[in-house]
């Protein structure tokens, strides 16, 4: 972290949920590199403290904030602790919990049981709604701030086998558009970064072979899905690409933007 250069997020405090791995971790490092103090949220204390140690080793400021983001009570308490620790909260990035329980995500609606339907809603929508609601009072106290939600393009493009993932994410996106109007009067901006296949992040169905008849069948279907996505993409997309987009929405360059969803999908699709 340069000592002399005034970085765009210098003096800002950012909470990144689901920051112990993959996209969330990349976002935490990106925002820290731009001067923000980071609250690293996750369920695994050891993994979270490792990310904190890596950020501080680079000259940044970070703390671990433990909570299961599908549990509203844990999230509310965690957000308050973060604001108390740093004295304020300026930026919320809601990521993580996108894994679709323990089953393959591409499944027809009539194959899902009720527990899976409930979990999709929690993991793709409520895991964003809980931290947003908990953060609002702190962002108001800071005279405004930025909220960035991470989602999937299944919420923008109808995809067979992703009815609940897409439906839950679409609900989250619509929520953000309504909140943009509600929160704008308090100088709070809220936007969504949407994605599809990320080449350096483990696919959410990587360890989902139990949902199929055999491990061989699971691996074959998984590889087929990945190859189909890769063939349709025009450009590679990495966790760093997502982190850079989040940093744009978190920083001053996006002050005139709210209520928008930006797909970073390598040209896989072009939703309106």
C-alpha positions as CSV (number, residue, x, y, z in Angstrom):
1,X,0.0,0.0,0.0
2,X,1.7,3.3,-1.1
3,X,2.3,5.7,1.8
4,X,2.4,9.0,0.0
5,X,-0.3,8.5,-2.7
6,X,-3.8,9.5,-1.7
7,X,-5.8,6.5,-2.6
8,X,-9.5,6.8,-3.6
9,X,-10.8,4.9,-0.6
10,X,-8.5,6.4,2.0
11,X,-10.3,6.9,5.3
12,X,-13.2,4.6,4.3
13,X,-14.4,1.6,6.2
14,X,-15.7,-1.3,4.1
15,X,-17.4,-4.5,5.2
16,X,-17.1,-7.4,2.7
17,X,-19.3,-10.4,3.4
18,X,-18.2,-13.8,2.3
19,X,-14.6,-12.5,2.1
20,X,-12.7,-15.6,3.1
21,X,-12.3,-17.0,-0.4
22,X,-12.7,-16.4,-4.2
23,X,-14.6,-13.3,-5.2
24,X,-15.1,-11.9,-1.7
25,X,-11.4,-12.3,-0.9
26,X,-10.4,-10.6,-4.1
27,X,-12.8,-7.7,-3.3
28,X,-11.4,-7.3,0.2
29,X,-7.8,-7.1,-1.2
30,X,-8.8,-4.7,-4.0
31,X,-10.6,-2.3,-1.6
32,X,-7.7,-2.5,0.9
33,X,-5.3,-1.6,-2.0
34,X,-7.3,1.5,-2.6
35,X,-7.0,2.6,1.0
36,X,-10.1,1.3,2.8
37,X,-10.0,-0.4,6.2
38,X,-11.6,-3.8,5.7
39,X,-13.9,-6.0,7.8
40,X,-13.5,-9.5,6.5
41,X,-16.7,-11.5,7.1
42,X,-17.0,-15.2,7.0
43,X,-18.0,-18.2,9.1
44,X,-14.6,-19.8,9.3
45,X,-12.5,-17.9,11.8
46,X,-9.1,-19.4,10.7
47,X,-9.7,-18.6,7.1
48,X,-10.9,-15.1,8.0
49,X,-7.9,-14.3,10.2
50,X,-5.6,-15.5,7.4
51,X,-7.1,-13.0,5.0
52,X,-6.8,-10.3,7.7
53,X,-3.2,-11.2,8.3
54,X,-2.4,-11.0,4.5
55,X,-4.0,-7.6,4.2
56,X,-2.2,-6.2,7.2
57,X,1.1,-7.6,6.0
58,X,0.6,-5.5,2.9
59,X,0.2,-2.4,5.1
60,X,-3.6,-2.4,5.2
61,X,-6.0,-2.3,8.1
62,X,-8.4,-5.2,8.6
63,X,-10.4,-7.2,11.2
64,X,-12.3,-10.5,11.1
65,X,-16.1,-10.3,11.5
66,X,-17.6,-13.7,12.0
67,X,-21.2,-14.4,11.1
68,X,-23.3,-16.7,8.9
69,X,-24.9,-14.3,6.4
70,X,-28.0,-16.5,6.0
71,X,-28.8,-15.7,9.7
72,X,-30.3,-12.3,10.1
73,X,-29.6,-12.1,13.8
74,X,-25.9,-12.9,13.4
75,X,-25.6,-10.4,10.6
76,X,-27.1,-7.6,12.5
77,X,-24.8,-8.1,15.5
78,X,-21.8,-8.5,13.2
79,X,-22.4,-5.2,11.4
80,X,-22.8,-3.3,14.6
81,X,-19.5,-4.7,15.9
82,X,-17.7,-3.7,12.7
83,X,-19.1,-0.1,13.0
84,X,-18.1,0.0,16.6
85,X,-14.6,-1.3,16.0
86,X,-13.8,1.2,13.2
87,X,-16.1,4.0,14.5
88,X,-18.1,4.0,11.3
89,X,-19.1,2.2,8.1
90,X,-18.9,3.7,4.6
91,X,-19.1,0.7,2.2
92,X,-20.9,-2.6,2.2
93,X,-20.1,-5.3,-0.3
94,X,-22.5,-8.2,0.0
95,X,-21.0,-11.4,-1.4
96,X,-20.8,-15.0,-0.5
97,X,-23.3,-17.7,0.3
98,X,-24.1,-18.2,-3.4
99,X,-23.4,-21.9,-3.2
100,X,-26.6,-23.7,-3.9
101,X,-26.8,-25.9,-0.7
102,X,-25.2,-29.3,-1.4
103,X,-26.9,-30.0,-4.7
104,X,-26.1,-29.4,-8.4
105,X,-27.5,-25.9,-9.3
106,X,-28.8,-26.9,-12.7
107,X,-31.9,-28.8,-11.7
108,X,-35.5,-28.6,-12.9
109,X,-37.9,-26.9,-10.5
110,X,-40.0,-30.0,-10.0
111,X,-36.9,-31.8,-8.8
112,X,-36.4,-29.5,-5.9
113,X,-37.6,-30.1,-2.4
114,X,-38.9,-27.4,-0.1
115,X,-35.7,-27.2,1.9
116,X,-33.7,-26.5,-1.2
117,X,-36.2,-23.8,-2.4
118,X,-35.9,-22.1,1.0
119,X,-32.1,-22.3,0.9
120,X,-31.9,-20.7,-2.6
121,X,-33.9,-17.7,-1.3
122,X,-31.7,-17.4,1.7
123,X,-28.4,-17.8,-0.1
124,X,-29.1,-15.7,-3.2
125,X,-31.4,-13.0,-1.7
126,X,-31.7,-12.8,2.1
127,X,-27.9,-13.1,2.5
128,X,-27.9,-9.7,0.7
129,X,-31.0,-8.2,2.4
130,X,-29.8,-8.9,5.9
131,X,-26.5,-7.0,5.8
132,X,-28.0,-4.2,3.8
133,X,-30.7,-3.6,6.4
134,X,-28.2,-3.8,9.2
135,X,-25.8,-1.4,7.5
136,X,-28.3,1.4,6.6
137,X,-28.3,3.1,10.0
138,X,-24.5,3.2,10.0
139,X,-24.3,4.5,6.4
140,X,-26.8,7.2,7.4
141,X,-24.6,8.2,10.4
142,X,-21.6,8.5,8.0
143,X,-23.7,10.9,5.9
144,X,-23.9,8.4,3.0
145,X,-22.1,5.5,1.5
146,X,-21.9,2.8,-1.1
147,X,-23.6,-0.6,-1.2
148,X,-22.6,-3.2,-3.8
149,X,-24.4,-6.5,-4.1
150,X,-22.9,-9.5,-5.9
151,X,-25.3,-11.7,-7.9
152,X,-25.6,-14.0,-10.9
153,X,-26.7,-13.4,-14.4
154,X,-29.4,-16.1,-13.8
155,X,-31.3,-13.2,-12.3
156,X,-31.2,-11.3,-15.6
157,X,-31.4,-14.1,-18.2
158,X,-33.9,-16.9,-17.9
159,X,-32.0,-20.2,-17.6
160,X,-33.4,-23.7,-17.6
161,X,-32.4,-25.4,-14.3
162,X,-31.9,-22.1,-12.4
163,X,-35.5,-21.1,-11.7
164,X,-34.9,-20.6,-8.0
165,X,-31.3,-19.2,-8.2
166,X,-32.5,-16.8,-10.9
167,X,-35.8,-16.0,-9.3
168,X,-34.1,-15.2,-5.9
169,X,-31.4,-13.1,-7.6
170,X,-33.9,-11.3,-9.6
171,X,-35.8,-10.4,-6.4
172,X,-32.5,-9.2,-4.9
173,X,-31.9,-7.0,-8.0
174,X,-35.4,-5.5,-7.9
175,X,-34.9,-4.9,-4.2
176,X,-31.8,-2.9,-5.0
177,X,-33.6,-0.8,-7.5
178,X,-36.3,0.1,-5.0
179,X,-33.7,0.8,-2.3
180,X,-31.9,3.1,-4.7
181,X,-34.9,5.4,-4.5
182,X,-35.4,5.0,-0.8
183,X,-31.7,5.5,0.2
184,X,-30.7,8.1,-2.3
185,X,-32.1,10.8,-0.1
186,X,-29.5,9.8,2.5
187,X,-26.7,9.9,0.0
188,X,-26.5,6.1,-0.1
189,X,-25.9,4.5,-3.5
190,X,-26.7,0.8,-4.1
191,X,-25.7,-1.2,-7.2
192,X,-25.3,-4.8,-8.3
193,X,-22.4,-6.6,-10.0
194,X,-23.7,-9.7,-11.8
195,X,-21.6,-12.5,-13.3
196,X,-21.6,-16.0,-14.8
197,X,-18.5,-18.3,-15.1
198,X,-15.4,-17.1,-13.2
199,X,-12.3,-19.0,-14.4
200,X,-10.3,-18.8,-11.2
201,X,-13.2,-19.5,-8.7
202,X,-14.3,-23.0,-7.8
203,X,-17.7,-23.6,-9.4
204,X,-20.5,-23.9,-6.9
205,X,-21.3,-27.4,-8.1
206,X,-17.6,-28.6,-7.8
207,X,-18.3,-31.0,-4.9
208,X,-21.9,-31.8,-5.7
209,X,-21.6,-35.4,-6.8
210,X,-24.0,-36.6,-4.1
211,X,-26.9,-35.0,-6.0
212,X,-26.4,-37.4,-8.9
213,X,-26.4,-41.1,-9.3
214,X,-22.6,-41.4,-9.3
215,X,-19.4,-39.4,-9.0
216,X,-18.5,-40.2,-12.6
217,X,-21.9,-38.9,-13.8
218,X,-21.5,-35.7,-11.7
219,X,-18.0,-35.0,-13.0
220,X,-19.2,-35.6,-16.6
221,X,-22.1,-33.2,-16.3
222,X,-20.0,-30.6,-14.5
223,X,-17.3,-30.6,-17.2
224,X,-20.0,-30.4,-19.8
225,X,-21.5,-27.3,-18.2
226,X,-18.1,-25.6,-17.9
227,X,-17.2,-26.3,-21.4
228,X,-20.5,-25.0,-22.7
229,X,-20.0,-21.8,-20.8
230,X,-16.4,-21.4,-21.9
231,X,-17.3,-21.8,-25.6
232,X,-20.0,-19.1,-25.4
233,X,-17.8,-16.6,-23.6
234,X,-15.8,-14.0,-25.7
235,X,-13.4,-13.0,-22.9
236,X,-12.1,-14.7,-19.8
237,X,-13.5,-13.3,-16.5
238,X,-11.6,-13.7,-13.2
239,X,-12.2,-12.7,-9.6
240,X,-10.0,-9.7,-10.1
241,X,-12.3,-8.5,-12.8
242,X,-15.2,-8.7,-10.4
243,X,-13.2,-7.0,-7.7
244,X,-12.3,-4.1,-10.0
245,X,-15.9,-3.6,-10.9
246,X,-16.9,-3.6,-7.2
247,X,-14.2,-1.1,-6.5
248,X,-15.6,1.2,-9.2
249,X,-19.0,1.1,-7.5
250,X,-17.5,1.6,-4.1
251,X,-15.4,4.6,-5.1
252,X,-16.1,8.2,-6.0
253,X,-16.1,7.6,-9.7
254,X,-19.6,6.1,-9.4
255,X,-21.2,8.8,-7.3
256,X,-23.7,9.5,-10.1
257,X,-24.8,5.9,-10.4
258,X,-27.4,4.0,-8.3
259,X,-30.0,1.3,-8.8
260,X,-28.0,-0.3,-11.6
261,X,-27.0,-3.9,-12.4
262,X,-23.7,-4.4,-14.4
263,X,-23.0,-7.8,-15.8
264,X,-19.4,-8.8,-16.0
265,X,-19.7,-12.0,-18.0
266,X,-17.1,-12.0,-20.8
267,X,-19.8,-11.5,-23.4
268,X,-21.6,-14.7,-22.4
269,X,-24.9,-12.9,-22.6
270,X,-26.0,-9.3,-23.1
271,X,-29.0,-8.7,-20.8
272,X,-30.9,-5.5,-21.1
